[in-house]
């Protein structure tokens, strides 16, 4: 329905026009010029405005201009009406923007037709504007969708490229990874076989790299690895490949060599290049590489075969002369191969839950009571059975696995001790052996605190054991760590005391809580007078330092009686109980304990 706003002259000249529209379907609203046309227009929302001019008023053009300037009437058609004498006035109105003009009087049907036509024109313009707006919105939405699809496609392509890159390269250094290295070496072996060339595989390990991570942090260690990777690239040709297998383990394949000596020249260049100081973390870091070399086809006919041979040679370098290189020879394979196989099994042992803890009691003979127990790790391999700690602990020390194994021992022992306390099995402390690598780590006190918090064990119920040799190996670093451990309330016992040749002056610096006399001095006393004298001296030192003493390796009544006689009442050894699994240890104490009265 048309909505017509009629603006009349004060003389009321719109009366005849209003009558012409009275019978139409239009909705009418008539106002005087003096009223606020803008306010009425906002409320009424007209589809047509009719301006009626009085005879010879002279205001037509001005009023038309005013209506056309009114923002609320923007886009609304304007029809101007006047008598025959005001046609010049109507012409000026058309020039000023009026949409149409009528000379009155005029037939009512013409009026109705003109009004409806102008009203429809407004609606049609609004519809066109709406359609244009919708079309623009649709185009914008389409453009947005296309842009989103493009970005998504680019992201997917980048993600796919990144995925393919990470499948073949090391993320930290950008070098090839083990998978790509093997495939490259396999292809180059085919070329070497076809054309009678020689190639060499070099495995490289950085000497004592773990100390960089321990003392300077893993971020600095990562920067050093990136520097080493860059220098390794500079030592080889574009036809060769450099790979990182993880940690500080690298490998190279040198293609198209004329002789073994070419590989030696490259190895020497690598040692000279890597040994130069690395500017890392605002300072200089020195590191040396050890290198094992295997030659195709003499030392292996597959990538894995060459890697195994090169690793055997590398282990020989590590054992005898770090910071050097060694060619593989068949004579090396026996012992080194066994060591490598054991190392591979050791890396899987934690994941496969092959470790367990055995517990050996520590007793106070005079009081006839349990005063503690020592947690001792055992490796039960599914095929080889029990593997002695002496066979795998040194290996774990050398390859860095001892830290993960040591943390597992600490966490398992603390959790078991807390479980015993909940079951009412005494409040004695539990002793855990800590390796020299762990004690050199500034992170050890924080790890201990975390384990105690997680298990709920009181710090006074935990005692760490460290050998005398480990204490004097890195005096200042070990001292700092021990002090922080003691601040937690955790005890520290010096194990194997008397075997490390530490002076009393050095010993007095350590805030230890106990000494453990090594079984080498306990065996066969009092018959062995020299050992008896050393044991008495250790007891005297402990009394001066106000430390408790436990004698290890007590196996006979004679040893027990002599130790009691000279004032050592705390003991540990087969006489009182061997290391046993958890269930057997619990049964032992529930049956009355191991005290041999």
C-alpha positions in Angstrom: 0.0 0.0 0.0 1.2 3.5 -0.9 1.9 5.8 2.1 1.5 9.4 1.0 2.6 12.3 3.1 0.9 15.6 1.8 2.6 18.8 2.9 0.0 21.6 2.5 0.3 25.3 2.2 -1.1 27.2 5.2 -3.9 28.3 2.9 -5.2 24.7 2.6 -4.7 24.4 -1.1 -4.3 20.6 -0.9 -7.9 19.9 -0.2 -8.8 19.1 -3.8 -5.7 16.8 -4.1 -6.6 15.0 -0.9 -10.1 14.4 -2.2 -8.7 12.9 -5.5 -6.8 10.3 -3.4 -9.5 9.6 -0.9 -11.0 6.7 -2.9 -7.5 5.2 -3.7 -5.8 2.4 -1.7 -3.2 5.0 -0.6 -2.8 5.7 3.1 -2.7 9.5 3.6 -1.2 11.8 6.1 -1.7 15.6 5.7 0.5 18.1 7.6 1.0 21.9 7.3 4.3 23.3 6.2 4.8 24.8 9.6 4.9 21.3 11.2 8.1 19.3 11.5 8.1 17.3 8.3 11.2 15.4 9.3 9.7 14.0 12.5 6.5 13.0 10.8 8.4 11.3 8.0 10.4 9.2 10.5 7.2 8.0 12.2 5.1 7.7 9.1 7.8 6.3 6.7 6.1 7.7 3.4 6.6 6.1 0.1 5.7 9.5 -1.6 5.8 13.2 -0.5 3.4 15.6 -2.1 4.2 19.3 -1.8 1.2 21.5 -2.5 2.0 25.1 -3.4 -0.4 28.0 -2.9 -1.2 30.4 -5.7 1.6 33.0 -6.2 3.2 32.1 -2.9 6.7 32.3 -4.2 8.0 29.7 -1.7 7.8 26.6 -4.0 11.5 26.4 -5.0 12.8 27.1 -1.5 10.5 24.5 0.1 11.4 22.0 -2.6 15.1 22.5 -2.0 14.5 22.2 1.8 12.7 18.9 1.4 15.4 17.5 -0.9 18.0 18.4 1.7 16.2 16.6 4.5 18.1 13.4 5.4 15.0 11.6 6.6 13.4 11.9 3.2 16.4 10.8 1.2 15.3 8.5 -1.6 11.6 9.3 -1.1 9.9 10.6 -4.4 8.7 14.2 -4.3 5.6 15.3 -6.3 4.9 19.0 -6.5 1.4 20.4 -7.3 0.2 23.9 -8.1 -2.3 25.8 -10.2 -1.8 26.8 -13.9 -0.4 30.2 -13.0 2.5 28.6 -11.0 3.9 26.5 -13.8 7.2 28.4 -13.7 7.4 27.6 -10.1 6.8 23.9 -10.8 9.6 24.0 -13.4 12.1 25.4 -10.9 11.1 22.6 -8.5 11.8 20.0 -11.1 15.2 21.6 -11.6 15.8 21.3 -7.8 15.1 17.6 -7.6 11.4 17.1 -7.6 10.5 13.8 -9.3 7.3 15.0 -10.9 4.8 18.0 -11.1 1.0 18.3 -11.6 -0.9 21.3 -12.7 -4.2 21.4 -10.9 -7.0 20.8 -11.3 -6.5 17.4 -12.8 -8.7 14.3 -13.1 -8.6 12.2 -9.9 -7.6 9.0 -11.8 -4.6 10.8 -13.2 -3.7 11.9 -9.6 -4.1 8.3 -8.3 -2.2 6.8 -11.2 0.7 9.3 -10.8 0.9 8.7 -7.0 0.9 4.9 -7.3 3.5 5.1 -10.1 5.8 7.2 -8.0 5.3 5.1 -4.9 6.1 1.9 -6.9 9.2 3.6 -8.2 10.4 4.1 -4.6 9.8 0.5 -3.7 11.5 -0.6 -6.9 14.5 1.6 -6.2 14.6 0.2 -2.6 14.3 -3.3 -4.0 17.1 -2.7 -6.5 19.3 -1.2 -3.7 18.5 -4.2 -1.5 19.3 -6.6 -4.4 22.5 -4.7 -5.1 23.4 -4.8 -1.4 22.7 -8.5 -1.2 24.7 -9.1 -4.4 27.6 -7.2 -2.9 27.3 -9.1 0.3 27.2 -12.4 -1.7 30.2 -11.4 -3.7 32.0 -10.4 -0.4 31.1 -13.7 1.1 32.2 -15.5 -2.0 35.5 -13.6 -1.9 35.9 -14.4 1.8 35.2 -18.1 1.1 37.7 -18.1 -1.8 40.3 -16.4 0.4 39.7 -18.9 3.2 39.9 -21.8 0.8 43.2 -20.4 -0.6 44.6 -19.9 2.9 43.5 -23.4 3.9 45.0 -24.9 0.8 48.3 -23.0 1.4 48.3 -24.1 5.0 47.6 -27.7 4.0 50.3 -27.6 1.4 52.7 -26.1 3.9 51.7 -28.6 6.5 52.2 -31.4 4.0 55.6 -30.1 3.0 56.5 -29.7 6.7 55.4 -33.3 7.4 57.4 -34.6 4.5 60.4 -32.6 5.6 60.2 -33.9 9.2 59.8 -37.5 7.9 63.3 -37.2 6.4 65.1 -34.5 8.5 66.0 -33.6 12.1 64.0 -30.7 13.4 66.7 -29.2 15.5 69.7 -29.2 13.1 68.0 -29.6 9.7 70.3 -32.6 8.9 69.0 -35.8 7.5 67.5 -38.2 10.0 68.3 -41.9 10.4 65.6 -43.0 7.9 66.7 -40.7 5.1 70.4 -41.5 5.9 69.8 -45.2 5.4 67.9 -44.7 2.1 70.6 -42.4 0.8 73.3 -44.8 1.8 71.5 -47.7 0.2 71.2 -45.9 -3.1 74.9 -44.8 -3.1 75.9 -48.4 -2.3 74.2 -49.4 -5.5 76.1 -46.8 -7.5 79.4 -47.9 -5.8 78.7 -51.5 -6.6 78.0 -50.7 -10.3 81.0 -48.5 -10.9 83.5 -50.1 -8.5 83.7 -47.1 -6.2 84.4 -47.0 -2.4 82.3 -45.3 0.1 82.7 -44.8 3.9 80.2 -44.4 6.7 81.3 -42.4 9.7 79.6 -42.3 13.1 80.4 -39.4 15.3 79.8 -38.8 19.0 80.7 -35.7 21.1 82.8 -36.4 24.1 81.3 -35.5 27.5 78.4 -33.7 25.8 76.2 -34.5 28.8 78.2 -32.1 30.9 77.1 -29.2 28.7 73.5 -30.1 29.3 74.1 -30.6 33.1 76.1 -27.5 33.7 74.8 -25.0 31.1 71.3 -26.3 30.4 69.6 -28.0 27.4 69.0 -24.8 25.5 72.8 -24.2 25.4 73.3 -27.9 24.5 70.9 -27.5 21.5 72.7 -24.4 20.3 76.0 -26.3 20.4 74.5 -29.2 18.4 73.3 -26.7 15.8 76.9 -25.3 15.6 78.4 -28.8 15.3 75.9 -29.6 12.5 76.8 -26.5 10.6 80.5 -27.3 10.8 80.0 -31.0 9.8 78.3 -29.8 6.6 81.3 -27.6 5.8 83.6 -30.7 5.9 81.9 -32.7 3.2 81.0 -32.3 -0.5 77.5 -31.8 -1.9 77.4 -35.4 -3.0 77.8 -36.6 0.6 75.2 -36.7 3.4 75.3 -35.6 7.1 72.7 -36.9 9.5 71.8 -36.6 13.2 70.4 -39.7 14.8 69.4 -38.0 18.1 71.2 -36.6 21.1 74.9 -36.0 20.2 75.0 -38.8 17.7 75.8 -37.9 14.0 76.6 -39.9 10.9 78.2 -39.2 7.5 78.3 -41.1 4.2 81.2 -40.2 2.0 80.6 -41.2 -1.6 83.0 -41.9 -4.5 86.2 -42.3 -2.5 89.4 -43.3 -4.2 90.9 -45.0 -1.1 90.5 -45.4 2.7 92.9 -42.6 3.2 90.3 -40.2 1.8 88.0 -41.1 4.7 90.8 -40.5 7.2 91.5 -37.1 5.7 87.8 -36.1 6.2 87.8 -37.5 9.7 90.9 -35.4 10.6 89.3 -32.3 9.1 86.1 -33.0 11.2 88.1 -33.3 14.4 90.1 -30.1 13.7 86.9 -28.2 12.8 84.7 -29.4 15.7 87.4 -28.9 18.3 87.7 -25.2 17.6 85.7 -23.1 20.2 82.0 -22.7 19.6 80.5 -19.3 20.3 77.4 -20.3 22.2 75.2 -18.6 24.8 77.5 -15.6 25.0 80.6 -17.6 25.6 83.0 -20.2 24.2 82.4 -23.9 24.5 85.0 -26.6 23.6 84.0 -30.1 22.6 85.8 -33.0 20.9 84.4 -35.6 18.5 85.1 -39.3 18.5 84.7 -41.0 15.1 84.3 -44.6 14.0 84.8 -45.4 10.3 83.5 -48.3 8.2 84.3 -48.9 4.5 82.0 -50.4 1.9 82.1 -53.3 0.9 84.8 -54.6 3.3 83.0 -53.7 6.6 79.4 -54.2 5.6 77.1 -54.7 2.6 74.1 -52.9 3.9 73.5 -49.5 5.5 72.8 -51.1 8.9 75.8 -53.3 8.6 78.1 -50.4 7.9 76.6 -48.4 10.8 77.1 -51.3 13.2 80.8 -51.6 12.1 81.3 -47.9 12.4 79.7 -47.9 15.9 82.1 -50.8 17.0 85.0 -48.6 15.9 83.5 -45.6 17.6 83.2 -47.5 20.9 86.8 -48.5 20.7 87.7 -44.8 20.3 85.6 -44.0 23.3 87.2 -46.7 25.4 90.8 -45.9 24.6 91.4 -42.4 23.0 88.5 -39.9 22.8 88.8 -37.1 20.4 90.2 -39.3 17.7 89.1 -41.6 14.8 89.4 -45.4 14.3 88.7 -47.6 11.3 86.7 -50.8 11.9 88.5 -54.1 12.0 87.1 -57.6 12.3 89.1 -58.1 15.6 87.0 -55.4 17.3 83.7 -57.1 16.8 83.6 -59.6 19.6 83.5 -57.6 22.8 82.2 -54.4 21.2 79.3 -56.2 19.6 78.3 -57.7 22.9 78.4 -54.3 24.5 76.4 -52.7 21.7 73.7 -55.5 22.0 73.5 -54.9 25.7 73.2 -51.2 25.1 70.3 -51.7 22.8 68.5 -53.9 25.3 69.2 -51.4 28.1 67.5 -48.6 26.1 64.4 -50.7 25.9 64.5 -52.0 29.5 62.7 -49.0 31.1 59.9 -49.0 28.5 59.4 -52.7 28.9 59.4 -52.6 32.7 62.3 -55.0 33.0 63.8 -53.3 36.1 62.8 -54.1 39.7 64.0 -53.2 43.1 65.4 -55.6 45.7 65.7 -54.5 49.4 68.5 -55.3 51.8 67.9 -54.7 55.6 70.2 -52.5 57.7 70.1 -53.4 61.4 71.1 -52.1 64.8 72.5 -55.2 66.4 72.6 -53.8 70.0 68.9 -52.7 69.9 67.8 -55.7 67.8 65.8 -53.6 65.4 65.6 -52.5 61.8 67.1 -49.1 61.2 66.8 -48.9 57.4 67.0 -50.7 54.1 68.9 -50.2 50.9 67.1 -50.3 47.5 69.1 -52.1 44.9 68.2 -52.3 41.2 68.0 -55.6 39.4 67.5 -56.1 35.6 65.4 -59.2 34.8 65.8 -59.6 31.0 63.0 -61.9 29.5 65.6 -63.9 27.6 68.9 -63.5 29.5 67.4 -63.6 32.9 69.2 -61.7 35.8 71.8 -59.3 34.4 74.2 -58.2 37.2 74.4 -54.4 38.0 78.1 -54.5 37.4 77.4 -55.4 33.7 74.9 -52.6 33.0 75.5 -49.7 35.4 78.9 -48.7 33.9 77.3 -48.9 30.5 74.4 -46.7 31.6 76.9 -44.3 33.1 78.8 -44.0 29.8 75.8 -43.6 27.5 73.7 -41.2 29.7 70.9 -43.7 30.5 71.9 -43.7 34.2 69.9 -40.5 34.8 66.6 -41.9 33.6 67.3 -45.2 35.4 68.4 -43.4 38.6 65.2 -41.3 38.6 63.1 -44.5 38.2 64.9 -46.0 41.2 64.3 -42.9 43.3 60.7 -42.7 42.5 60.0 -46.4 42.9 61.8 -46.7 46.2 60.1 -43.6 47.7 56.6 -44.9 46.6 57.3 -48.3 48.0 58.6 -46.9 51.3 55.4 -44.8 51.6 53.3 -47.9 50.9 55.1 -49.8 53.7 54.4 -46.9 56.1 50.7 -47.0 55.2 50.7 -50.7 55.9 52.4 -50.2 59.3 55.8 -51.6 58.4 58.0 -49.2 60.4 59.3 -45.7 59.9 62.9 -46.5 59.0 64.7 -44.6 56.2 65.3 -46.1 52.8 68.7 -45.7 51.1 69.0 -45.1 47.3 72.2 -45.1 45.4 72.8 -42.0 43.2 75.4 -42.0 40.4 78.1 -39.5 40.0 76.4 -38.1 36.9 73.2 -37.5 38.9 75.2 -35.8 41.7 76.9 -33.5 39.2 73.5 -32.3 38.0 72.2 -29.1 39.5 68.7 -30.4 38.8 69.0 -33.3 41.3 67.6 -31.4 44.4 64.5 -30.2 42.4 63.9 -33.8 41.1 64.1 -35.1 44.7 61.7 -32.5 45.9 59.3 -33.4 43.1 59.4 -37.1 43.9 58.9 -36.5 47.6 55.9 -34.3 46.9 54.4 -36.9 44.5 54.8 -39.8 46.8 54.1 -38.1 50.1 57.3 -39.5 51.7 58.9 -37.5 54.5 62.4 -36.2 53.5 63.9 -37.7 56.7 62.8 -41.1 55.5 65.1 -40.9 52.5 68.9 -41.3 52.4 71.0 -40.9 49.2 74.2 -42.9 48.9 77.2 -41.6 46.9 80.5 -43.3 46.6 83.6 -41.6 48.0 85.3 -41.6 44.5 82.3 -39.7 43.1 82.6 -37.1 45.9 86.1 -36.1 45.1 85.8 -36.3 41.3 84.1 -32.9 41.0 84.4 -31.4 44.5 82.8 -28.0 44.2 79.9 -29.0 42.1 79.2 -32.1 44.3 79.4 -30.0 47.5 76.9 -27.5 46.2 74.4 -30.3 45.3 74.8 -32.1 48.6 74.2 -28.9 50.6 70.9 -28.3 48.7 69.9 -32.0 49.2 70.6 -31.7 53.0 68.5 -28.5 53.1 65.6 -30.6 52.0 66.0 -32.7 55.1 67.2 -35.7 53.1 70.2 -37.7 54.4 73.4 -38.3 52.5 75.6 -41.3 53.2 79.2 -41.7 51.8 79.3 -45.2 50.4 82.4 -47.4 50.0 84.2 -45.2 52.5 88.0 -45.8 52.7 88.4 -46.7 49.0 88.6 -43.2 47.6 91.7 -42.0 49.4 90.0 -38.7 50.3 91.7 -36.7 53.1 90.0 -35.9 56.4 90.2 -32.2 55.5 88.1 -32.9 52.3 85.8 -35.2 54.1 85.1 -32.5 56.7 83.6 -30.2 54.0 80.8 -32.6 53.1 77.6 -32.1 55.1 77.0 -35.9 55.1 74.8 -37.7 57.6 76.5 -41.2 57.5 79.5 -43.2 56.5 79.3 -46.8 55.1 82.4 -48.8 55.7 83.2 -50.8 52.5 83.0 -54.5 52.8 86.6 -54.8 51.7 87.6 -53.6 55.2 85.0 -55.7 57.0 85.9 -59.1 55.5 87.9 -61.4 57.7 88.2 -59.0 60.7 89.5 -59.4 63.3 91.8 -61.9 61.8 93.1 -59.4 59.3 94.7 -56.9 61.6 95.3 -54.3 58.8 91.6 -54.2 57.9 90.7 -54.1 61.6 92.9 -51.1 62.1 91.3 -49.2 59.1 87.9 -50.0 60.4 88.7 -48.6 63.9 90.1 -45.5 62.2 87.0 -45.0 60.2 84.9 -45.2 63.4 87.1 -42.6 65.0 86.7 -40.3 62.0 82.9 -40.7 62.2 82.8 -39.9 65.9 84.8 -36.7 65.3 82.5 -35.7 62.5 79.4 -36.9 64.4 78.3 -39.2 61.7 76.5 -42.5 62.0 78.3 -45.5 60.6 77.0 -48.7 58.9 79.4 -51.5 58.1 78.6 -53.3 54.8 79.2 -56.9 53.8 78.9 -58.4 57.2 78.7 -62.2 56.6 79.9 -63.9 59.7 79.3 -63.9 63.5 83.0 -63.1 64.1 82.7 -60.0 61.9 79.5 -59.0 63.7 81.0 -59.5 67.2 84.2 -57.6 66.5 82.3 -54.6 65.0 80.1 -54.4 68.1 83.2 -54.6 70.3 84.8 -51.6 68.6 81.6 -49.6 68.7 79.9 -50.2 65.3 76.5 -51.5 66.0 74.7 -50.7 62.6 75.4 -53.3 60.0 74.3 -54.6 56.6 75.2 -57.9 55.0 74.2 -61.5 54.2 74.3 -62.4 57.9 71.2 -60.4 58.3 69.6 -60.8 54.9 70.3 -60.8 51.2 68.7 -58.3 48.9 65.2 -59.7 48.2 62.1 -58.6 46.2 59.4 -56.5 47.8 57.1 -59.4 48.9 59.9 -61.3 50.5 61.2 -58.3 52.4 57.7 -57.6 53.8 57.4 -61.2 54.9 60.8 -61.2 56.5 59.8 -58.3 58.8 56.3 -59.4 59.5 57.8 -62.7 60.7 60.0 -60.9 63.3 62.9 -59.3 61.3 66.4 -60.4 60.3 68.2 -59.7 63.5 70.6 -62.6 64.3 70.6 -62.7 68.0 
